[in-house]
Structure formats: C-alpha cells, structure tokens
Amino acid sequence: MRVFNTLQLMRAFYRSLFCLFFIAANTVYAYDNLTPVEKIPDGLDFTLQDLDGKMHKLSDYKGKTVIINFWASWCPPCREEMPSMERAWQQIKNENIIMLAINVGEDEDTVFTFLGDFPVTFTILLDKSGEITESWPIRGLPTTYVISPQGKLVYRAIGGRNWDDKAILDTIRQLNK
C-alpha cells in the first residue's frame, strides 16, 4: 500500500483541478492576445535552477523583456502551446527578449521525458516545491507573464496561446522600444 503525505495529496489535487478547469473551459488557443496587468503584486523575484544546474534570478534580467511561462507536462494546453513557444523563441532570441518556462512541481526525469517529445531551446526552470508558483498570481496552467525591460509586470496570458502569432510577438517587441 502506498502512503501519500499531505504535500503529495495537495499537488495531486491541484494538478487535477488545473487540468479539469482547462479541459472543461476548452481554453487551448481560445485567446490570441495578451491582457494588460493592472494591479502589480510585490515580491515576484525568484531564483530557480535550470536543467543544467545553473541558477537563474529574475532580477538579473532587468533591461530585457522577459516572458515567463508556468507549465506542467500533465497539462494538455501546456503541451499544445510548447511547440509555438519554441517557434516564437527562434524568432525573438536575438531581440533583447528572454523566454523562461517554469515547470511546476515535477522532477528532472519527468521534464526530460517531456522534452524528448517537445524539444525546446529556451530556458526551462524547475519549481519542484511549487513555492515560486504559489507566490505568483497564477490562476491555472499554463499562465504566462511578460515583464518589461524596466522590471514591471505588464501582460498576462491565462491558457494556451499561439506564441508565434505575429500580433503577440509585435506586442512583446514594442516593450523594447
């Protein structure tokens, strides 16, 4: 008999809740825009490890536009949008724009397995404990934020997007002007 601790049960519950919410709402590519963020929460800086063990601190990217995507391998809309994120990254990687994808609550083996099916070249960060995700105003997965070069949270996208859509990329590029 397998024994679950409270944290494991909570994670399983939230995974199920996120997944059911987005499947029921059928939000994959329901929106192809970014929503301006009006109320900016405090204390959103973080330090997380990438798949190579390198630490990344959000505040180190000040002066660049940063796209931060919160995702998980079990999330259908996350799986749907990942290829478009890679295509977008190929278009913007030389434009003072950083793309970070924060995996929520999974271990390296799970993430590596996922990346075998969905290879990407942008930075994947690990939030194994979910602590960083809990400190951000995440409503479900995927949720993506765009931060201006001045370090201000300016846009949010809840649900899947076609990240290589010209209108979305043009909106993000405008932050660098």
C-alpha positions in Angstrom: 0.0 0.0 0.0 1.4 3.4 -1.0 1.3 6.1 1.6 0.8 9.7 0.5 1.9 12.7 2.5 -0.2 15.9 2.7 2.0 17.7 0.2 1.7 14.9 -2.4 -2.1 14.9 -2.0 -2.2 18.7 -2.3 -0.1 18.6 -5.5 -2.3 15.8 -7.0 -5.4 17.7 -6.1 -4.2 21.0 -7.7 -2.9 19.1 -10.8 -6.3 17.6 -11.3 -8.1 20.9 -10.6 -5.9 22.8 -13.2 -6.3 20.1 -15.8 -10.1 19.8 -15.3 -10.5 23.6 -15.4 -8.8 24.0 -18.7 -10.3 20.9 -20.3 -13.8 21.9 -19.3 -13.2 25.5 -20.3 -11.7 24.4 -23.6 -9.2 27.3 -23.4 -6.5 25.9 -25.7 -5.9 28.8 -28.1 -9.2 30.4 -27.0 -7.4 33.7 -26.9 -4.7 35.0 -29.1 -3.9 38.2 -27.1 -2.2 39.4 -24.0 -4.1 41.0 -21.1 -2.5 44.1 -19.5 -1.8 43.6 -15.9 -3.4 46.4 -13.9 -2.6 45.5 -10.3 1.1 44.6 -9.9 1.9 42.3 -7.0 5.0 42.8 -4.9 7.9 40.4 -4.4 7.9 38.4 -7.6 11.6 38.0 -7.8 12.8 34.4 -7.7 15.9 32.2 -8.1 15.4 28.9 -9.7 17.6 26.2 -11.2 17.6 25.2 -14.8 18.1 21.6 -16.2 21.8 22.0 -16.2 22.0 23.1 -12.6 22.6 26.8 -13.3 20.7 29.2 -11.1 18.6 32.0 -12.7 17.5 35.1 -10.8 14.7 37.0 -12.4 16.1 40.4 -11.3 19.3 39.6 -13.3 17.3 40.0 -16.5 16.4 43.7 -15.8 16.9 45.6 -19.0 15.4 42.8 -21.1 11.9 41.9 -21.9 11.1 38.6 -20.1 8.4 36.0 -21.0 7.7 33.7 -18.1 5.6 30.7 -18.7 4.3 28.4 -15.9 3.6 24.9 -17.1 3.5 21.2 -16.4 3.9 18.1 -18.5 0.5 16.7 -17.5 -1.3 19.9 -18.6 -2.9 19.5 -22.1 -2.9 23.2 -23.0 0.7 23.4 -21.9 1.6 20.5 -24.2 -0.4 22.2 -27.1 1.4 25.6 -26.8 5.0 24.4 -26.2 5.8 24.0 -30.0 4.6 27.5 -30.7 6.7 28.8 -27.8 9.8 27.2 -29.4 8.9 28.8 -32.8 8.4 32.2 -31.1 11.8 31.8 -29.4 13.5 31.2 -32.7 12.1 34.5 -33.9 12.9 36.6 -30.8 16.0 35.2 -29.3 18.3 37.9 -30.7 16.0 40.8 -29.8 16.8 41.5 -26.1 13.9 39.2 -25.1 14.3 36.2 -22.7 11.9 33.3 -22.5 11.8 31.3 -19.3 9.4 28.3 -18.8 8.9 27.3 -15.2 7.9 23.7 -14.7 5.6 23.5 -11.7 6.2 20.7 -9.2 7.8 18.0 -11.4 11.2 16.4 -11.2 14.0 16.5 -13.8 13.2 13.0 -15.1 9.6 13.9 -15.9 10.7 17.2 -17.5 13.4 15.4 -19.6 10.9 12.9 -20.8 8.5 15.6 -21.8 11.3 17.5 -23.7 12.0 14.3 -25.6 8.6 14.7 -27.2 8.6 18.5 -27.2 12.2 19.7 -27.7 12.9 23.4 -26.9 16.0 25.5 -26.8 14.8 28.3 -24.4 15.5 28.0 -20.7 13.4 25.6 -18.6 13.5 26.3 -14.9 12.3 23.9 -12.1 10.0 24.9 -9.3 9.9 21.4 -7.7 8.3 22.6 -4.5 5.8 24.9 -6.1 6.9 27.7 -3.8 7.6 30.2 -6.6 4.4 29.4 -8.4 2.4 29.9 -5.2 3.9 33.4 -4.8 2.8 34.5 -8.3 -0.9 35.2 -9.2 -1.4 32.0 -11.1 -5.0 31.0 -11.9 -4.2 27.8 -13.8 -1.8 26.3 -16.2 -0.4 27.5 -18.5 -0.1 31.0 -17.3 2.4 33.4 -18.9 3.6 36.8 -17.8 5.6 39.4 -19.8 7.9 41.7 -17.9 9.2 45.0 -19.4 12.9 45.9 -19.5 12.2 48.1 -16.5 11.2 45.1 -14.5 7.4 45.8 -14.5 4.8 43.0 -14.9 2.9 44.3 -18.0 1.0 41.4 -19.6 -0.5 38.1 -18.6 -2.0 35.2 -20.6 -4.0 32.5 -18.9 -4.4 29.4 -21.1 -2.7 28.3 -24.2 -1.6 30.7 -27.0 0.0 30.6 -30.4 3.1 32.3 -29.2 4.5 32.7 -32.7 1.5 34.7 -33.7 2.7 38.0 -35.2 0.3 40.2 -33.2 1.5 38.7 -29.9 5.2 39.0 -30.9 4.7 42.5 -32.1 3.1 43.4 -28.7 6.1 42.0 -26.9 8.6 43.6 -29.2 7.0 47.0 -28.5 8.3 46.8 -24.9 11.8 47.2 -26.2 11.2 50.5 -27.9 
